[in-house]
Amino acid sequence: MKFSANAMFKERAAAYYAEVRKYTRYMLNDHLLFVLVFALGALLYYYSGWVETIDGTFPAPLIMAIVLGAALAWSQVYTYIKQPDTVYLLPLESEMKPYFQKAVWTSFAVQSYILIALLAFAMPMYAKAEGTGFGSFFLFLGAVLAAKLWNLFCRLKALNVPSNDVRIVDMAARLLINTAFLFAVFSLEYGIAGIAILIMAYWLFYMNRAGNRPLKWELLTELEEKRMAAFYRLANMFTDVPHLRGTVKRRAWLDGLLPGPGKGTYTYLLHRTFVRMNEYIGLYIRLTVIGVLIIGFSGLLPVQLIAALLFLYLTGFQLLPISARHGYVIWTQLYPDGEEGRQKAVQHLLMRVMMVESIVFGVSALSGGLLVGAIVLSASIAFTIFFVGMYTPSRLEKMNRF
């Protein structure tokens, strides 16, 4: 049977998106969608109010160019290369060109939605600062999408370069070129934009020559494995992912804060799982830090309350899968606590970590005054009690059915 690069890519892409859909069903559940819609509505409400406060001195084109330029420079090519390919596809390397061309165009189609959303989000700010309407949106969109395609082709060629330093230089160069090109387009300086296009053409020609080498199969495999691991870590916040193996660190200095065996077998196990597995404690720290920054710097009580409750919900909801972490280990079936003991252990863990987070959020809200801090703290504690006492048992019961 003759090898077909196009057929193989189609099969790989279909398998990848089937895997993504399988976990997306659990990630985009009704509760999370409600929170996301609520958070997006609050963000748009305050964003529209902020837009009304800016004037013609606000550097909207520069900010848009920097943000979109960075998003373009971070372009990834979805190659779907797997570990066995480093052996079995090596003799067919000369026939793989259509495969990687399709990889670029598929990556372009998937990632363009983010750029469209960013540009649409920024247009009200641009229109207010520049005193124009939204008539330039499609012109700007065409420029951004063209730059996206250029970034993807440059990135594909950079993956064949032997030195990692060259790949870093390529990303830095594309960041600068993207920013300069988009700033010229957003400022309606078409002459400068034309010069930037010539530089982009030269850089693509340069990367074509530098990347005209045999494929770096090991690098392609490593990048795909990292990308899939990142997706599985995200999915694992919502459901158990058998493919994912978390990294463990002892962290003996925290042992004094953890309950001993006398508090229950599952309580002992799950508290140490939370502290020692990077995916759990790392998630907790990241969400807490982001929430603290938003609450501390916003200065508006509604924003502080929404941020505190939102990040408490995300923390609690995304830590719930810890209950199934050891479900595939047979010796946990011998625990005398049973299913009821495991549920109580999860509730005990969530109560402790969310109460600590509530106190941290309350202290952060003191930037708005003592009364604001007291309101945020009280609301956070009340939400924690409701989440752990009312929501967690029903959610765990639903997860156990699956």
C-alpha positions, 0 to 999 in steps of 0.5 A, spaced: 500 500 500 502 506 497 504 511 503 499 517 503 502 523 507 495 527 506 491 521 509 496 520 515 495 527 517 487 526 516 487 520 520 492 523 526 488 530 526 481 526 527 484 522 532 487 528 536 480 532 536 476 526 538 481 525 544 479 533 545 472 532 544 472 526 549 475 531 555 471 537 553 465 534 555 467 534 562 471 541 562 465 545 559 460 543 564 453 547 566 457 549 572 463 552 569 459 555 563 455 559 568 461 561 571 465 563 565 459 567 562 458 571 568 465 572 569 465 574 561 459 579 562 462 582 568 469 583 564 465 586 558 461 591 563 467 594 566 471 594 560 466 598 556 466 603 562 473 603 562 473 605 555 469 611 556 474 614 560 480 614 555 481 619 550 486 621 544 492 620 548 491 613 550 496 609 546 491 604 543 495 602 537 501 600 540 498 596 546 494 592 541 500 591 536 504 589 543 499 584 545 497 581 538 504 581 536 506 576 542 500 572 541 503 571 534 510 570 536 507 564 540 505 560 534 505 553 535 505 548 529 500 542 531 504 536 527 501 530 531 508 526 531 508 520 535 514 517 538 514 511 533 514 516 528 522 517 529 523 510 527 518 508 522 517 514 518 524 516 517 525 512 511 519 516 508 521 523 510 522 525 503 514 524 502 512 528 508 512 535 505 504 535 504 503 533 511 507 539 514 503 543 510 497 541 512 499 541 519 501 549 518 494 550 515 490 546 520 494 550 526 492 556 522 485 555 522 484 553 529 489 558 532 485 564 528 479 564 533 483 567 539 486 572 534 479 574 532 477 574 539 483 579 541 482 584 535 474 584 537 475 585 544 480 591 542 476 594 537 472 599 542 478 601 545 481 603 539 475 606 536 475 611 542 482 613 542 483 614 535 476 617 534 474 612 529 468 607 527 469 599 526 470 600 519 477 598 519 476 591 523 476 587 517 483 591 514 486 589 521 483 582 521 486 581 514 493 583 516 493 579 523 491 573 519 496 574 514 502 575 519 499 569 523 500 565 517 507 568 516 509 566 523 507 559 522 511 557 516 517 561 520 516 556 526 515 550 522 522 552 519 525 553 525 523 546 528 529 543 523 534 548 525 539 544 530 541 549 535 535 551 540 539 558 540 536 560 533 529 558 535 530 563 540 532 568 536 527 566 531 521 567 536 524 574 538 525 577 531 518 575 529 516 578 536 519 585 534 517 584 526 510 583 528 509 588 533 512 593 528 508 591 522 501 591 526 503 598 529 504 601 522 497 598 520 494 600 526 497 607 525 495 607 518 502 608 516 502 603 510 509 605 507 512 603 514 507 597 513 510 595 506 517 596 509 515 591 514 512 586 509 519 586 506 523 584 512 518 579 513 519 576 506 526 576 507 526 573 514 522 567 511 527 566 506 532 566 511 529 561 515 527 557 509 535 556 508 536 555 515 531 550 516 533 546 509 535 540 513 533 533 515 527 533 520 528 533 527 524 527 529 526 527 536 524 535 537 517 534 534 515 528 538 518 532 544 514 538 543 507 534 541 508 530 548 509 537 552 503 540 548 498 534 550 501 533 557 499 541 558 492 539 555 491 533 559 493 537 566 488 542 564 483 536 563 485 533 569 482 539 573 475 537 571 476 529 571 481 523 572 486 523 566 489 516 566 494 518 561 497 524 566 502 522 571 503 528 576 510 529 578 511 528 586 516 532 591 516 531 598 516 538 601 517 535 608 517 542 611 509 542 610 508 536 614 507 539 621 501 543 617 498 536 615 493 532 619 496 525 622 493 518 621 489 519 627 484 523 623 482 518 618 486 514 612 483 518 606 484 524 610 492 523 611 492 520 604 489 526 600 492 532 604 499 529 602 497 528 595 495 535 595 501 538 598 506 533 594 503 533 587 505 539 583 499 539 579 494 540 585 499 545 589 501 548 583 494 550 581 492 552 588 498 557 588 497 560 581 489 561 582 490 564 589 496 569 586 492 571 580 486 572 585 490 576 590 493 581 584 486 582 581 483 583 588 489 588 590 489 592 584 482 593 582 480 598 588 472 596 586 468 592 591 464 589 585 470 587 582 473 584 588 467 580 590 466 577 583 474 575 583 474 572 590 468 568 589 470 566 582 477 564 584 474 560 590 469 556 585 475 555 580 479 552 586 474 548 589 471 545 583 478 544 580 481 540 586 475 535 586 478 530 582 483 529 587 478 524 590 479 519 584 487 520 584 488 513 587 482 510 584 486 505 580 490 503 586 487 497 589 490 498 596 485 503 597 480 499 597 482 496 603 481 502 607 476 502 613 473 508 611 469 506 605 466 511 600 463 516 606 470 516 609 473 519 602 468 524 601 469 527 608 476 527 607 475 531 600 470 536 604 476 536 610 481 538 605 477 543 601 475 546 607 482 548 609 485 550 603 479 554 601 478 558 608 486 559 607 484 562 600 478 566 603 483 569 608 488 571 603 483 574 599 480 578 605 487 581 607 488 583 599 481 587 599 484 591 605 487 595 599 480 598 599 479 599 606 477 595 612 470 595 610 471 592 603 476 587 606 471 585 611 465 584 606 470 580 601 472 576 607 465 574 610 462 573 603 468 568 601 467 564 608 460 564 606 461 561 599 466 556 602 461 553 607 456 553 602 461 550 596 464 544 601 457 543 605 452 543 599 455 543 592 461 538 594 457 532 596 452 532 590 458 533 585 462 527 588 456 523 587 455 525 580 463 524 579 462 517 582 457 515 577 462 516 571 
